Amino acid sequence: MAPRIGYLLPTREAVMQGRPETGPLFALAERAEALGYDSVWVGDSLLARPRHDPLTLLAAAAARTRKVTLGTAVFLPALRNPVVLAHQLATLDRISEGRLVLGAGIATDVANIRAEFASAGVPFEGRVGRLMEGLRLARALWTGKPVDWEGGGRSPPACSDRPRIGRADRRSGSPARSARRSNAPAAISTAGSPTSPIWSAGASNGRRCNRSCARPGAIPASLRRRTM
């Protein structure tokens, strides 16, 4: 299998350099597709690493491209309301016509990211459990059936759009077991089956993720390090 090459849009660099215009970013996404890149990625941060909102940006990029995979590198679901996020991801999956890949992370334990969580009103401790519960809730909502969820103490409405779910690292033969054993969070993929070569990132699992991301079908390790 030939390596798949992705391009990370410089969303952070543009904002920090005082160039918040999005037109040039979309032009880069179109250029990456025209040059034959397999995927285009955007990072995520509310305050710690200023940049554009990734899901909004990807929705616009989806309208400007036709075949390139669109993904987050990496997204922090723990900072979002899981019901709202499930709706946003399902909508973005429809806009991109199945090209969405969500790379999900837990956030590095450093001062500015702790401050980011505090500003969003989200406890930093327990973020791993919050991420995993949020993804489980999203998956339940995507079945299109009524959901009675005990974790949040509420019964969210049903959602009919359902991106497929997968977890990273195919080497063990069981992607779900591998993600739990490696302490890496889940990744949501709409690009293929649950065993597609998607990827995940964990702050406490850098070495394993570097090896995983070097495999064909995953983001090159050099790109992963730029986003963490």
Short mmCIF file of the C-alpha atoms (twelve columns), coordinates in Angstrom:
data_MODEL
# 
_entry.id   MODEL 
# 
loop_
_atom_site.group_PDB 
_atom_site.id 
_atom_site.type_symbol 
_atom_site.label_atom_id 
_atom_site.label_alt_id 
_atom_site.label_comp_id 
_atom_site.label_asym_id 
_atom_site.label_seq_id 
_atom_site.Cartn_x 
_atom_site.Cartn_y 
_atom_site.Cartn_z 
_atom_site.pdbx_PDB_model_num 
ATOM 1   C CA . MET A 1   0.000   0.000  0.000  1 
ATOM 2   C CA . ALA A 2   1.374   3.394  -0.975 1 
ATOM 3   C CA . PRO A 3   1.809   5.958  1.821  1 
ATOM 4   C CA . ARG A 4   -0.962  8.504  2.193  1 
ATOM 5   C CA . ILE A 5   0.194   12.085 2.542  1 
ATOM 6   C CA . GLY A 6   -1.761  14.788 4.330  1 
ATOM 7   C CA . TYR A 7   -1.367  18.559 4.562  1 
ATOM 8   C CA . LEU A 8   -1.866  20.515 7.787  1 
ATOM 9   C CA . LEU A 9   -3.433  23.908 7.106  1 
ATOM 10  C CA . PRO A 10  -1.507  26.667 8.964  1 
ATOM 11  C CA . THR A 11  -4.539  27.948 10.864 1 
ATOM 12  C CA . ARG A 12  -2.573  28.790 13.993 1 
ATOM 13  C CA . GLU A 13  0.275   30.457 12.168 1 
ATOM 14  C CA . ALA A 14  -2.092  32.652 10.148 1 
ATOM 15  C CA . VAL A 15  -3.930  33.939 13.212 1 
ATOM 16  C CA . MET A 16  -0.785  34.515 15.291 1 
ATOM 17  C CA . GLN A 17  0.812   36.441 12.424 1 
ATOM 18  C CA . GLY A 18  -2.181  38.789 12.238 1 
ATOM 19  C CA . ARG A 19  -3.575  37.246 9.055  1 
ATOM 20  C CA . PRO A 20  -6.974  35.862 10.089 1 
ATOM 21  C CA . GLU A 21  -8.375  35.845 6.553  1 
ATOM 22  C CA . THR A 22  -9.711  32.418 5.645  1 
ATOM 23  C CA . GLY A 23  -9.608  32.758 1.857  1 
ATOM 24  C CA . PRO A 24  -5.893  31.873 1.620  1 
ATOM 25  C CA . LEU A 25  -6.473  28.790 3.806  1 
ATOM 26  C CA . PHE A 26  -9.216  27.519 1.512  1 
ATOM 27  C CA . ALA A 27  -6.967  28.173 -1.486 1 
ATOM 28  C CA . LEU A 28  -4.310  26.014 0.190  1 
ATOM 29  C CA . ALA A 29  -6.849  23.221 0.694  1 
ATOM 30  C CA . GLU A 30  -7.799  23.381 -2.982 1 
ATOM 31  C CA . ARG A 31  -4.137  23.434 -3.976 1 
ATOM 32  C CA . ALA A 32  -3.383  20.402 -1.792 1 
ATOM 33  C CA . GLU A 33  -6.179  18.475 -3.485 1 
ATOM 34  C CA . ALA A 34  -4.999  19.518 -6.933 1 
ATOM 35  C CA . LEU A 35  -1.454  18.361 -6.122 1 
ATOM 36  C CA . GLY A 36  -2.713  14.929 -5.147 1 
ATOM 37  C CA . TYR A 37  -2.565  15.089 -1.353 1 
ATOM 38  C CA . ASP A 38  -4.797  12.484 0.265  1 
ATOM 39  C CA . SER A 39  -6.000  14.620 3.170  1 
ATOM 40  C CA . VAL A 40  -6.198  18.119 4.611  1 
ATOM 41  C CA . TRP A 41  -6.073  18.677 8.381  1 
ATOM 42  C CA . VAL A 42  -6.732  21.476 10.863 1 
ATOM 43  C CA . GLY A 43  -5.768  21.855 14.522 1 
ATOM 44  C CA . ASP A 44  -7.961  22.737 17.483 1 
ATOM 45  C CA . SER A 45  -7.597  25.158 20.387 1 
ATOM 46  C CA . LEU A 46  -9.860  27.708 22.001 1 
ATOM 47  C CA . LEU A 47  -7.303  29.956 23.700 1 
ATOM 48  C CA . ALA A 48  -4.028  28.137 24.377 1 
ATOM 49  C CA . ARG A 49  -2.991  28.054 20.723 1 
ATOM 50  C CA . PRO A 50  -5.197  30.640 18.959 1 
ATOM 51  C CA . ARG A 51  -6.653  29.515 15.639 1 
ATOM 52  C CA . HIS A 52  -9.934  29.256 13.737 1 
ATOM 53  C CA . ASP A 53  -12.632 26.854 14.891 1 
ATOM 54  C CA . PRO A 54  -11.793 23.556 13.150 1 
ATOM 55  C CA . LEU A 55  -15.290 22.251 12.413 1 
ATOM 56  C CA . THR A 56  -16.478 25.540 10.933 1 
ATOM 57  C CA . LEU A 57  -13.332 25.767 8.832  1 
ATOM 58  C CA . LEU A 58  -13.666 22.181 7.606  1 
ATOM 59  C CA . ALA A 59  -17.274 22.774 6.590  1 
ATOM 60  C CA . ALA A 60  -16.157 25.590 4.307  1 
ATOM 61  C CA . ALA A 61  -13.208 23.546 3.040  1 
ATOM 62  C CA . ALA A 62  -15.600 20.713 2.215  1 
ATOM 63  C CA . ALA A 63  -17.532 23.061 -0.042 1 
ATOM 64  C CA . ARG A 64  -14.332 24.061 -1.844 1 
ATOM 65  C CA . THR A 65  -12.988 20.529 -2.401 1 
ATOM 66  C CA . ARG A 66  -14.409 17.320 -3.838 1 
ATOM 67  C CA . LYS A 67  -12.368 14.240 -2.940 1 
ATOM 68  C CA . VAL A 68  -9.676  14.998 -0.383 1 
ATOM 69  C CA . THR A 69  -10.203 13.602 3.138  1 
ATOM 70  C CA . LEU A 70  -10.822 16.298 5.770  1 
ATOM 71  C CA . GLY A 71  -9.712  15.828 9.368  1 
ATOM 72  C CA . THR A 72  -8.824  17.317 12.739 1 
ATOM 73  C CA . ALA A 73  -5.314  16.994 14.177 1 
ATOM 74  C CA . VAL A 74  -6.248  16.872 16.927 1 
ATOM 75  C CA . PHE A 75  -9.701  17.806 18.226 1 
ATOM 76  C CA . LEU A 76  -10.582 18.167 21.937 1 
ATOM 77  C CA . PRO A 77  -14.126 16.787 22.411 1 
ATOM 78  C CA . ALA A 78  -13.904 17.205 26.196 1 
ATOM 79  C CA . LEU A 79  -14.253 20.980 25.733 1 
ATOM 80  C CA . ARG A 80  -17.609 20.607 23.932 1 
ATOM 81  C CA . ASN A 81  -21.148 19.682 24.872 1 
ATOM 82  C CA . PRO A 82  -21.404 16.116 23.529 1 
ATOM 83  C CA . VAL A 83  -24.983 16.482 22.244 1 
ATOM 84  C CA . VAL A 84  -24.166 19.646 20.307 1 
ATOM 85  C CA . LEU A 85  -20.925 18.093 19.072 1 
ATOM 86  C CA . ALA A 86  -22.698 14.967 17.807 1 
ATOM 87  C CA . HIS A 87  -25.029 17.215 15.808 1 
ATOM 88  C CA . GLN A 88  -22.155 19.257 14.407 1 
ATOM 89  C CA . LEU A 89  -20.133 16.197 13.373 1 
ATOM 90  C CA . ALA A 90  -23.116 14.532 11.714 1 
ATOM 91  C CA . THR A 91  -23.854 17.720 9.775  1 
ATOM 92  C CA . LEU A 92  -20.217 18.126 8.748  1 
ATOM 93  C CA . ASP A 93  -20.151 14.501 7.626  1 
ATOM 94  C CA . ARG A 94  -23.104 15.247 5.341  1 
ATOM 95  C CA . ILE A 95  -21.538 18.443 3.999  1 
ATOM 96  C CA . SER A 96  -18.295 16.619 3.187  1 
ATOM 97  C CA . GLU A 97  -20.174 13.601 1.775  1 
ATOM 98  C CA . GLY A 98  -18.386 11.117 4.008  1 
ATOM 99  C CA . ARG A 99  -14.873 12.598 3.869  1 
ATOM 100 C CA . LEU A 100 -14.631 13.537 7.562  1 
ATOM 101 C CA . VAL A 101 -12.105 11.991 9.957  1 
ATOM 102 C CA . LEU A 102 -12.044 13.130 13.577 1 
ATOM 103 C CA . GLY A 103 -8.686  12.780 15.292 1 
ATOM 104 C CA . ALA A 104 -9.500  13.122 18.993 1 
ATOM 105 C CA . GLY A 105 -7.099  13.907 21.830 1 
ATOM 106 C CA . ILE A 106 -7.171  14.468 25.584 1 
ATOM 107 C CA . ALA A 107 -4.971  17.617 25.707 1 
ATOM 108 C CA . THR A 108 -1.453  17.927 27.105 1 
ATOM 109 C CA . ASP A 109 -1.100  18.725 30.805 1 
ATOM 110 C CA . VAL A 110 0.504   22.170 30.607 1 
ATOM 111 C CA . ALA A 111 -0.465  25.464 32.231 1 
ATOM 112 C CA . ASN A 112 -1.957  27.248 29.219 1 
ATOM 113 C CA . ILE A 113 -4.177  24.283 28.313 1 
ATOM 114 C CA . ARG A 114 -5.357  23.959 31.924 1 
ATOM 115 C CA . ALA A 115 -6.268  27.661 31.708 1 
ATOM 116 C CA . GLU A 116 -8.109  26.987 28.446 1 
ATOM 117 C CA . PHE A 117 -10.259 24.329 30.107 1 
ATOM 118 C CA . ALA A 118 -10.955 26.668 33.038 1 
ATOM 119 C CA . SER A 119 -12.028 29.451 30.662 1 
ATOM 120 C CA . ALA A 120 -14.442 27.029 28.976 1 
ATOM 121 C CA . GLY A 121 -15.863 26.016 32.365 1 
ATOM 122 C CA . VAL A 122 -14.660 22.423 31.958 1 
ATOM 123 C CA . PRO A 123 -12.718 20.606 34.729 1 
ATOM 124 C CA . PHE A 124 -9.294  19.556 33.474 1 
ATOM 125 C CA . GLU A 125 -9.180  16.540 35.751 1 
ATOM 126 C CA . GLY A 126 -11.372 13.751 34.458 1 
ATOM 127 C CA . ARG A 127 -11.042 14.904 30.867 1 
ATOM 128 C CA . VAL A 128 -10.283 11.387 29.610 1 
ATOM 129 C CA . GLY A 129 -13.510 10.009 31.040 1 
ATOM 130 C CA . ARG A 130 -15.410 13.020 29.711 1 
ATOM 131 C CA . LEU A 131 -13.988 12.430 26.224 1 
ATOM 132 C CA . MET A 132 -14.830 8.722  26.210 1 
ATOM 133 C CA . GLU A 133 -18.348 9.258  27.570 1 
ATOM 134 C CA . GLY A 134 -18.958 12.041 25.039 1 
ATOM 135 C CA . LEU A 135 -17.951 9.801  22.136 1 
ATOM 136 C CA . ARG A 136 -20.145 6.976  23.430 1 
ATOM 137 C CA . LEU A 137 -23.076 9.386  23.683 1 
ATOM 138 C CA . ALA A 138 -22.444 10.657 20.153 1 
ATOM 139 C CA . ARG A 139 -22.432 7.115  18.860 1 
ATOM 140 C CA . ALA A 140 -25.737 6.427  20.592 1 
ATOM 141 C CA . LEU A 141 -27.277 9.568  19.087 1 
ATOM 142 C CA . TRP A 142 -26.117 8.591  15.596 1 
ATOM 143 C CA . THR A 143 -28.198 5.412  15.707 1 
ATOM 144 C CA . GLY A 144 -31.298 7.556  15.126 1 
ATOM 145 C CA . LYS A 145 -33.035 6.003  18.136 1 
ATOM 146 C CA . PRO A 146 -34.226 7.771  21.330 1 
ATOM 147 C CA . VAL A 147 -31.410 7.943  23.883 1 
ATOM 148 C CA . ASP A 148 -31.760 7.634  27.655 1 
ATOM 149 C CA . TRP A 149 -28.334 8.628  28.921 1 
ATOM 150 C CA . GLU A 150 -27.495 8.287  32.597 1 
ATOM 151 C CA . GLY A 151 -24.047 9.883  32.455 1 
ATOM 152 C CA . GLY A 152 -25.289 13.403 31.808 1 
ATOM 153 C CA . GLY A 153 -28.583 13.042 33.651 1 
ATOM 154 C CA . ARG A 154 -30.632 13.902 30.572 1 
ATOM 155 C CA . SER A 155 -32.356 12.306 27.614 1 
ATOM 156 C CA . PRO A 156 -31.030 13.929 24.433 1 
ATOM 157 C CA . PRO A 157 -33.108 13.956 21.235 1 
ATOM 158 C CA . ALA A 158 -32.388 11.435 18.495 1 
ATOM 159 C CA . CYS A 159 -30.148 12.225 15.528 1 
ATOM 160 C CA . SER A 160 -30.450 10.281 12.264 1 
ATOM 161 C CA . ASP A 161 -27.036 10.977 10.672 1 
ATOM 162 C CA . ARG A 162 -24.506 8.353  11.742 1 
ATOM 163 C CA . PRO A 163 -20.815 8.537  10.792 1 
ATOM 164 C CA . ARG A 164 -19.114 5.149  11.208 1 
ATOM 165 C CA . ILE A 165 -16.958 4.519  14.250 1 
ATOM 166 C CA . GLY A 166 -13.449 3.078  14.329 1 
ATOM 167 C CA . ARG A 167 -10.403 3.065  16.595 1 
ATOM 168 C CA . ALA A 168 -6.741  3.305  15.760 1 
ATOM 169 C CA . ASP A 169 -3.958  0.683  15.539 1 
ATOM 170 C CA . ARG A 170 -4.787  -2.407 13.517 1 
ATOM 171 C CA . ARG A 171 -1.782  -4.421 14.675 1 
ATOM 172 C CA . SER A 172 -3.540  -6.213 17.545 1 
ATOM 173 C CA . GLY A 173 -6.428  -7.407 15.366 1 
ATOM 174 C CA . SER A 174 -8.929  -5.590 17.587 1 
ATOM 175 C CA . PRO A 175 -8.930  -1.809 17.090 1 
ATOM 176 C CA . ALA A 176 -11.171 -1.191 20.118 1 
ATOM 177 C CA . ARG A 177 -9.001  -3.256 22.479 1 
ATOM 178 C CA . SER A 178 -5.865  -1.617 21.154 1 
ATOM 179 C CA . ALA A 179 -7.141  1.905  21.804 1 
ATOM 180 C CA . ARG A 180 -7.999  1.056  25.398 1 
ATOM 181 C CA . ARG A 181 -4.744  -0.787 26.078 1 
ATOM 182 C CA . SER A 182 -2.579  1.981  24.646 1 
ATOM 183 C CA . ASN A 183 -4.398  4.655  26.675 1 
ATOM 184 C CA . ALA A 184 -5.143  6.471  23.418 1 
ATOM 185 C CA . PRO A 185 -8.553  8.093  22.852 1 
ATOM 186 C CA . ALA A 186 -10.911 7.010  20.133 1 
ATOM 187 C CA . ALA A 187 -11.017 8.358  16.613 1 
ATOM 188 C CA . ILE A 188 -14.212 8.730  14.613 1 
ATOM 189 C CA . SER A 189 -13.902 7.922  10.928 1 
ATOM 190 C CA . THR A 190 -16.394 8.402  8.138  1 
ATOM 191 C CA . ALA A 191 -13.826 7.434  5.520  1 
ATOM 192 C CA . GLY A 192 -14.100 3.651  5.781  1 
ATOM 193 C CA . SER A 193 -14.966 0.635  7.877  1 
ATOM 194 C CA . PRO A 194 -14.339 0.386  11.641 1 
ATOM 195 C CA . THR A 195 -10.940 -1.153 10.882 1 
ATOM 196 C CA . SER A 196 -9.791  1.575  8.510  1 
ATOM 197 C CA . PRO A 197 -6.243  2.850  9.195  1 
ATOM 198 C CA . ILE A 198 -7.320  5.900  11.138 1 
ATOM 199 C CA . TRP A 199 -5.349  7.418  13.986 1 
ATOM 200 C CA . SER A 200 -5.548  8.763  17.490 1 
ATOM 201 C CA . ALA A 201 -3.300  10.755 19.793 1 
ATOM 202 C CA . GLY A 202 -2.704  10.580 23.526 1 
ATOM 203 C CA . ALA A 203 -0.574  12.945 25.570 1 
ATOM 204 C CA . SER A 204 0.727   10.045 27.674 1 
ATOM 205 C CA . ASN A 205 1.381   7.839  24.660 1 
ATOM 206 C CA . GLY A 206 3.688   9.791  22.372 1 
ATOM 207 C CA . ARG A 207 6.110   6.997  21.423 1 
ATOM 208 C CA . ARG A 208 3.407   4.530  20.477 1 
ATOM 209 C CA . CYS A 209 1.554   7.157  18.460 1 
ATOM 210 C CA . ASN A 210 4.729   8.109  16.593 1 
ATOM 211 C CA . ARG A 211 5.184   4.531  15.407 1 
ATOM 212 C CA . SER A 212 1.500   4.211  14.568 1 
ATOM 213 C CA . CYS A 213 1.418   7.445  12.610 1 
ATOM 214 C CA . ALA A 214 4.372   6.337  10.507 1 
ATOM 215 C CA . ARG A 215 2.295   3.492  9.022  1 
ATOM 216 C CA . PRO A 216 0.727   3.784  5.558  1 
ATOM 217 C CA . GLY A 217 -2.714  5.313  5.837  1 
ATOM 218 C CA . ALA A 218 -1.914  7.394  8.900  1 
ATOM 219 C CA . ILE A 219 -0.691  10.950 9.362  1 
ATOM 220 C CA . PRO A 220 3.108   11.165 9.152  1 
ATOM 221 C CA . ALA A 221 4.713   11.526 12.591 1 
ATOM 222 C CA . SER A 222 6.223   14.876 11.575 1 
ATOM 223 C CA . LEU A 223 2.768   16.324 10.990 1 
ATOM 224 C CA . ARG A 224 1.452   14.860 14.260 1 
ATOM 225 C CA . ARG A 225 4.224   16.498 16.241 1 
ATOM 226 C CA . ARG A 226 3.378   19.879 14.768 1 
ATOM 227 C CA . THR A 227 -0.153  19.722 16.152 1 
ATOM 228 C CA . MET A 228 0.551   18.545 19.688 1 
# 
